[in-house]
Structure formats: C-alpha cells, structure tokens
Amino acid sequence: MRAYLPAYQLIVPRDLDEALGLLADGQGEWRPFAGGTDLMVLFEAGRLAHRKFFSIFGLKELRGIEEADGSVTLGALTTYAEVRRSEVLRREFPMLCQAAAETGGLAIQNRGTLGGNIANASPAADSPPALLAYDAEVELVSRGGARWVAYKDFHTGYKQTVMRADELLSRIRLPRPSQSARQFSRKVGTRRAQAISKVCFAGLAEVDDEGMLGEVRLVYGSVAPTVVRCPRTEAVLRGQTVDDALVAAARAELSRELAPIDDVRSTARYRLRVAENLLGEFLSGLRS
Ligand SMILES: Cc1cc2nc3c(=O)[nH]c(=O)nc-3n(C[C@H](O)[C@H](O)[C@H](O)COP(=O)(O)OP(=O)(O)OC[C@H]3O[C@@H](n4cnc5c(N)ncnc54)[C@H](O)[C@@H]3O)c2cc1C
C-alpha cells in the first residue's frame, strides 16, 4: 500500500555541519536521504518507517573522486554514472565499474549512490563484493569527529552495520591494486540486466612473472546475510601456480567453506554450484 506523503518531512540542510547537527542527538529521528532509490521503493510500498528525512544529495563535502599516490577516495554521493565515467576507476578498479554498469538501469545509475548502496546494507547489493575485494575503507563522520573503518568490519549482520545513528558515511577509500593484480567479477541473476543478484563474485589475485599467486581475495555477495570473503579457499591458492589440480582443490575447499542461503531468489545448492563455477572461471583466466 502506498504511503501518505504529508505524513513525511524532507528538509535540505545548507552544509555537512548542519546535516550532522540533525543527527547529533543520536536517537535516529532524522535520517539521510541520498539518491532515494532504495528509500522511494520503501515509500511506494508503504514500508518507510521513519518520517523525518534530510536530503544530502546537494552536499558538496560528500562528492568528488580524488586520486592520491596509494589510493583513490570517492565521496559517498558518487553515483554509479560517475563511477562508470571515471578514468582512474575504469583503469584500476574495473570490478567496481562493472558493478556500477550492472546496477539497475540508467535512471538508477544517475541517481543511486555508492554510499547509499553501502549504508542500505543489502546482502544482495552489487558494489560490496568489489569493495571488499579492493580492501576498501569507509569514513564515518559525526559532530564528534571522523573515523575510518575497514570495509571488512563494516557489516555485522543482516542489514546491520557499525555506523552509529549520529554518523554519516562520507567517503570510501580504495587502496590502488598492485601492477600484478588480476581482477574478475561477475553478477549472476535471473536475466542479464535489471535483476537482483543470486550470486555476485569479485576476485583479485596478484600473479608474478612465473605465474605464482601472491595475495588472493575471493568475495561473494548475495549468498549470506553479509558479503563474505573466503579465507580458507584463498589460503589454498596463495603461493601456488594455477593448474587443473589447484582449481579442483580450490573448488573443493570453497564447497566446504561457503554455506549459501536458501531464499526467494535462489537455492543454496544452485548458489554453491554457481560460486564454484565462477571461481573456476576466475582461476582459468590466471593460467599463464
Ligand atoms: C529499479 C531499481 C533497480 C535497482 N538495481 C540495483 C542493482 O542492480 N544492484 C544494487 O546493488 N542495487 C540496486 N538498487 C538499489 C539502489 O539503487 C542502490 O542500493 C543505491 O545505491 C542506493 O543509493 P541511494 O543514494 O539511492 O540511497 P537512498 O535510497 O537515498 O538511501 C538508502 C539508505 O542508505 C542511507 N544512506 C544513504 N546515504 C547515506 C550516507 N551517506 N550515510 C549514511 N546513510 C546513508 C539512507 O538513510 C537509507 O537508509 C535498485 C533500485 C531500484 C529502485
């Protein structure tokens, strides 16, 4: 059932400080409204519980893509369209660009933000696997100051995060992958576009001139209450050269390590098979 519009308030703070002032009581009365692409779905369905929102979409402090020697930092309001257009992201962070290209349609990509995707904390969201594979960090700001949190520690359970009620997500920092890093990501849904993921994979591996694997990160989304890394399967691969036996050993370890969920979108059995196949595809591409 559709919500009753006059029951809601939406105001526009002048700057970040005023926005943080609205959150400062920590009671969660006021909530941020970024692109609104998740919030408006809830509103249309009559399931938007909070009544008071402030728009952060115009806050310059939360915009921009900045390059530094070891990292690239994105404002939380960076839209998918901006991710896709960014030269540095296309060159060094192709998995994030691919996730952006496969998120909704063009209207959603023009309005939906990376910060909103992270804060909304859906386990089926498409950016988190890439962000985790890149070892991202997120900055949380409040009137009390700012803190950086490793993205691996940000999601604590289904739709649960370490972000406090008085905090806004302000920036996302991506360490630049090494020259030897190879990247592969894939979203599997019911159809090729405009579908919620059944399994979403991002893999990053450093490969030296002899084909030996160094750092390996394997990340799956849409298979558990939060996005997950697979440290045991990564350990099987680290220090090895890819051949048929290693691919089989990694697939076997993954089948023991990953325990996908059954839900309305898919079954645990299907998800595990797809997850193994995606790992196999990634590793096959690493053979020298
Ligand atoms: C048709 C359609 C298709 C979609 N397809 C996909 C898809 O393929 N893949 C996918 O992952 N998602 C998809 N989405 C979901 C949505 O577009 C994304 O999650 C988007 O990134 C949300 O960003 P937003 O700025 O619109 O967030 P909003 O809707 O404005 O906010 C979402 C939540 O995050 C909070 N929030 C937002 N910004 C901040 C911040 N800076 N700090 C703290 N809290 C904040 C809000 O309070 C709210 O709780 C789709 C949505 C629609 C309607």
The ligand as a Tripos MOL2 file, in Angstrom:
@<TRIPOS>MOLECULE
LIG
   53    58     1     0     0
SMALL
NO_CHARGES

@<TRIPOS>ATOM
      1 C1         14.7080   -0.2110  -10.1220 C.3       1 LIG1
      2 C2         15.8530   -0.4010   -9.1470 C.ar      1 LIG1
      3 C3         16.9170   -1.2020   -9.5120 C.ar      1 LIG1
      4 C4         17.9820   -1.3890   -8.6310 C.ar      1 LIG1
      5 N1         19.0070   -2.2220   -9.0210 N.ar      1 LIG1
      6 C5         20.0320   -2.4440   -8.1700 C.ar      1 LIG1
      7 C6         21.0870   -3.3390   -8.5370 C.ar      1 LIG1
      8 O1         21.1040   -3.8970   -9.6370 O.2       1 LIG1
      9 N2         22.0930   -3.5490   -7.6470 N.ar      1 LIG1
     10 C7         22.1200   -2.9290   -6.4240 C.ar      1 LIG1
     11 O2         23.0450   -3.1450   -5.6520 O.2       1 LIG1
     12 N3         21.1230   -2.0780   -6.0430 N.ar      1 LIG1
     13 C8         20.0980   -1.8260   -6.8780 C.ar      1 LIG1
     14 N4         19.0730   -0.9810   -6.5000 N.ar      1 LIG1
     15 C9         19.1070   -0.3790   -5.1540 C.3       1 LIG1
     16 C10        19.6370    1.0750   -5.0760 C.3       1 LIG1
     17 O3         19.5730    1.7370   -6.3180 O.3       1 LIG1
     18 C11        21.0920    1.1320   -4.5740 C.3       1 LIG1
     19 O4         21.2140    0.4650   -3.3400 O.3       1 LIG1
     20 C12        21.6010    2.5770   -4.4270 C.3       1 LIG1
     21 O5         22.9910    2.5870   -4.4040 O.3       1 LIG1
     22 C13        21.0590    3.2830   -3.1790 C.3       1 LIG1
     23 O6         21.6530    4.5810   -3.1400 O.3       1 LIG1
     24 P1         20.7560    5.8630   -2.8640 P.3       1 LIG1
     25 O7         21.6810    7.0270   -2.8740 O.co2     1 LIG1
     26 O8         19.6110    5.9360   -3.7900 O.co2     1 LIG1
     27 O9         20.2750    5.5390   -1.3640 O.3       1 LIG1
     28 P2         18.9850    6.0700   -0.5810 P.3       1 LIG1
     29 O10        17.7670    5.3780   -1.0750 O.co2     1 LIG1
     30 O11        18.9630    7.5570   -0.5410 O.co2     1 LIG1
     31 O12        19.3520    5.5470    0.8920 O.3       1 LIG1
     32 C14        19.4400    4.1690    1.1680 C.3       1 LIG1
     33 C15        19.7320    4.0080    2.6750 C.3       1 LIG1
     34 O13        21.0530    4.4380    2.9840 O.3       1 LIG1
     35 C16        21.0340    5.5340    3.9110 C.3       1 LIG1
     36 N5         22.0730    6.4420    3.4190 N.ar      1 LIG1
     37 C17        22.2170    6.9080    2.1490 C.ar      1 LIG1
     38 N6         23.3400    7.6280    2.0370 N.ar      1 LIG1
     39 C18        23.9270    7.6130    3.2650 C.ar      1 LIG1
     40 C19        25.1290    8.1720    3.8100 C.ar      1 LIG1
     41 N7         25.9870    8.8740    3.0400 N.pl3     1 LIG1
     42 N8         25.4210    7.9670    5.1030 N.ar      1 LIG1
     43 C20        24.5690    7.2420    5.8830 C.ar      1 LIG1
     44 N9         23.4350    6.6730    5.4420 N.ar      1 LIG1
     45 C21        23.1110    6.8590    4.1470 C.ar      1 LIG1
     46 C22        19.6120    6.1180    3.8460 C.3       1 LIG1
     47 O14        19.2490    6.7300    5.0550 O.3       1 LIG1
     48 C23        18.8160    4.8420    3.5640 C.3       1 LIG1
     49 O15        18.6260    4.1250    4.7700 O.3       1 LIG1
     50 C24        17.9950   -0.7500   -7.3610 C.ar      1 LIG1
     51 C25        16.9150    0.0880   -7.0040 C.ar      1 LIG1
     52 C26        15.8550    0.2550   -7.8900 C.ar      1 LIG1
     53 C27        14.7080    1.1560   -7.4850 C.3       1 LIG1
@<TRIPOS>BOND
     1     1     2 1
     2     2     3 ar
     3     2    52 ar
     4     3     4 ar
     5     4     5 ar
     6     4    50 ar
     7     5     6 ar
     8     6     7 ar
     9     6    13 1
    10     7     8 2
    11     7     9 ar
    12     9    10 ar
    13    10    11 2
    14    10    12 ar
    15    12    13 ar
    16    13    14 ar
    17    14    15 1
    18    14    50 ar
    19    15    16 1
    20    16    17 1
    21    16    18 1
    22    18    19 1
    23    18    20 1
    24    20    21 1
    25    20    22 1
    26    22    23 1
    27    23    24 1
    28    24    25 2
    29    24    26 1
    30    24    27 1
    31    27    28 1
    32    28    29 2
    33    28    30 1
    34    28    31 1
    35    31    32 1
    36    32    33 1
    37    33    34 1
    38    33    48 1
    39    34    35 1
    40    35    36 1
    41    35    46 1
    42    36    37 ar
    43    36    45 ar
    44    37    38 ar
    45    38    39 ar
    46    39    40 ar
    47    39    45 ar
    48    40    41 1
    49    40    42 ar
    50    42    43 ar
    51    43    44 ar
    52    44    45 ar
    53    46    47 1
    54    46    48 1
    55    48    49 1
    56    50    51 ar
    57    51    52 ar
    58    52    53 1
@<TRIPOS>SUBSTRUCTURE
     1 LIG1         1 GROUP 0 **** ****
